[in-house]
Amino acid sequence: MQSVLVTDFDGTITEGDFYILAVERLLKPEDLAPWQEYRAGRITHFTALKTIFAKIRAPESVVLDILKDMRPDPRLPECAARLKAAGWHVAVASAGCGWYINRILGGLGVDFEVHANLGRYLEGGPLVMEAPVDSPFYSPQAGVDKAGIVRFYQERGARVAYAGDGYTDYEAASIVPAHLRYARANLAESLQDKGEAFRSFSVWSEIVDSLLQPPASG
């Protein structure tokens, strides 16, 4: 049986979220208003991030510096190699933007399957994010249907684990077994509110250590 880890990116593989860092360094506090609109249910998650990213005006080099401070787990390359050696496939399922996700992973020599919103950075800004409407995992709400990716592998008989930290991770996390469900931050709160069990984590490598832990004897 194939084993698959479907994982969020911002705040899960990395410590920081790109949109938060971008607002802190390049925008004004009020530029986070679209996020509040999303949380109030007035706009979609995709629209909120797309609107925030569209306000960025800075040389690309300045924005690329933000990627360094997203702080991906320092053990990421090692853990990626361990998962591969153990027969685990990793699929990134992100409502963020592939423009920065692929740069971070590529810079660390990590080759994961990535499902994320499309993006390109124009000269001087902004970051233009586009929905992957041609993807079989397209979602009008978040751009990427994270639960759809989980179901895709489950329907093919795979053992699927899920890891995430945000509101858009809830549905995907809820359809994997509790012992393969890893959560922190907003996802953990959502699961707790609904009385659903999960395994907590602080950094992504803890998930890998848990998945690859030898079964207890006796």
C-alpha positions in Angstrom: 0.0 0.0 0.0 1.3 3.4 -0.9 1.8 5.9 1.9 1.2 9.6 1.2 1.7 12.7 3.3 -0.5 15.6 2.1 0.8 18.7 3.8 0.0 22.4 3.9 3.0 24.8 3.4 2.8 28.2 5.1 2.9 27.8 8.8 3.3 24.0 8.5 6.5 23.3 6.5 7.5 26.9 7.3 7.3 28.7 10.6 6.0 32.0 9.0 3.2 32.8 6.5 4.1 34.7 3.4 1.1 37.0 3.5 1.7 38.0 7.1 5.3 38.8 6.5 4.5 40.7 3.4 2.0 42.9 5.3 4.4 43.5 8.2 7.2 44.6 5.9 5.7 46.0 2.7 2.2 47.0 3.4 0.0 48.8 6.0 -2.0 47.1 8.8 -5.2 48.1 7.0 -4.1 46.1 4.0 -5.0 43.0 6.1 -8.7 44.0 5.8 -9.4 41.4 3.1 -8.4 38.7 5.6 -10.9 40.0 8.0 -13.5 40.0 5.2 -12.7 36.3 4.6 -13.0 35.4 8.3 -16.4 37.1 8.3 -17.5 35.0 5.4 -17.9 37.9 3.0 -15.2 36.9 0.5 -13.3 33.7 -0.3 -9.9 32.8 1.0 -8.5 33.0 -2.5 -9.9 36.5 -3.0 -8.5 37.7 0.3 -4.9 36.5 -0.5 -5.1 37.7 -4.1 -6.2 41.2 -3.0 -3.5 41.4 -0.4 -0.8 40.3 -2.8 -2.0 42.8 -5.4 -1.1 45.6 -3.0 2.6 44.7 -2.9 4.9 47.2 -4.6 8.6 46.5 -4.2 11.6 45.2 -6.2 11.5 41.4 -6.5 14.7 41.1 -4.6 13.1 42.7 -1.6 10.2 40.2 -1.7 12.6 37.3 -2.2 14.2 38.3 1.1 10.9 37.6 2.8 11.1 34.0 1.7 14.2 33.5 3.8 12.4 34.6 6.9 9.5 32.2 6.4 11.9 29.8 8.1 11.3 26.4 6.5 12.1 23.6 8.9 15.9 23.3 8.9 15.5 19.5 8.8 13.3 19.6 5.6 15.9 18.2 3.1 16.9 15.4 5.5 13.3 14.6 6.3 12.3 14.6 2.6 15.0 12.1 2.0 13.9 9.9 4.9 10.3 9.9 3.7 11.3 8.9 0.2 13.6 6.1 1.4 10.7 4.8 3.6 8.3 4.8 0.6 6.3 7.9 1.5 5.2 10.3 -1.2 4.7 13.9 -0.2 2.1 16.2 -1.8 2.0 19.9 -0.8 -1.6 21.2 -0.8 -1.5 25.0 -0.3 -4.0 27.8 -0.6 -0.9 30.1 -1.0 1.1 30.8 -4.1 3.4 28.5 -6.0 5.5 31.5 -6.9 7.2 31.4 -3.5 6.5 27.7 -2.5 8.5 26.3 -5.5 11.3 28.8 -4.9 11.7 27.7 -1.3 11.5 24.0 -2.0 13.8 24.3 -5.0 16.4 26.3 -3.1 16.6 23.5 -0.6 16.8 20.8 -3.2 13.4 19.3 -2.2 11.3 17.8 -4.9 7.7 17.5 -3.7 4.5 17.3 -5.7 3.0 20.8 -5.3 -0.6 21.9 -5.7 -0.9 25.7 -5.2 -2.3 28.8 -6.8 -0.4 30.1 -9.8 1.6 33.3 -9.5 4.0 35.7 -11.1 5.8 38.7 -9.8 5.7 41.8 -12.0 8.6 44.2 -12.1 8.2 46.5 -9.1 5.2 44.5 -8.0 2.6 43.3 -7.4 2.5 39.5 -6.9 -0.3 38.4 -9.2 -2.0 35.2 -8.0 -4.2 33.2 -10.2 -6.4 30.3 -9.5 -5.4 26.9 -11.1 -8.7 26.5 -12.9 -7.4 23.8 -15.1 -6.3 21.6 -12.2 -8.5 18.6 -11.2 -8.1 19.9 -7.7 -9.3 23.5 -8.4 -11.5 25.0 -5.6 -13.3 28.4 -6.0 -13.0 28.9 -2.3 -9.3 28.5 -1.8 -7.9 27.9 -5.2 -6.8 24.4 -4.3 -9.1 21.6 -3.0 -7.0 20.1 -0.2 -9.6 17.5 0.7 -9.9 16.6 -3.0 -6.2 15.7 -3.0 -6.6 13.6 0.1 -9.6 11.7 -1.4 -7.7 11.2 -4.7 -5.0 9.2 -2.9 -7.5 7.4 -0.6 -9.6 6.3 -3.5 -6.5 4.6 -4.9 -5.9 2.7 -1.8 -3.2 4.8 -0.2 -2.6 5.3 3.5 -2.9 9.1 3.7 -1.7 11.4 6.5 -2.5 15.1 6.6 -0.7 18.0 8.3 -1.8 21.6 8.5 -2.2 24.7 10.6 -5.0 26.8 9.0 -8.8 27.0 8.6 -8.6 25.7 5.0 -7.0 22.5 6.3 -10.0 21.4 8.3 -11.9 19.4 5.7 -8.8 17.6 4.5 -7.7 16.8 8.0 -11.1 15.5 9.1 -11.2 12.7 6.5 -7.9 11.0 7.5 -7.7 8.7 10.5 -7.0 10.6 13.8 -3.6 8.9 14.2 -2.5 10.3 10.8 -3.9 13.8 11.4 -1.3 16.4 12.4 -2.4 19.9 13.5 -1.3 23.1 15.1 -2.6 26.7 15.4 -6.0 27.4 13.8 -6.5 23.9 12.5 -5.8 22.4 16.0 -8.4 24.9 17.4 -11.0 23.9 14.8 -10.5 20.2 15.5 -10.7 20.8 19.3 -13.9 22.8 18.9 -15.5 19.8 17.2 -14.1 17.3 19.6 -11.9 15.6 17.0 -8.6 13.9 17.9 -5.3 14.8 16.3 -1.6 14.8 16.9 0.0 18.1 17.6 3.3 19.4 16.2 5.5 22.4 16.5 7.8 21.9 13.5 7.3 19.8 10.4 10.1 17.4 11.1 8.2 16.2 14.2 5.5 14.9 11.8 8.1 12.9 9.9 9.7 11.5 13.1 6.2 10.4 14.1 5.3 8.8 10.8 8.6 6.9 10.6 8.7 5.8 14.2 9.1 2.0 14.4 5.9 0.3 15.7 6.0 -0.5 19.4 6.9 -4.1 20.1 4.8 -6.4 22.3 
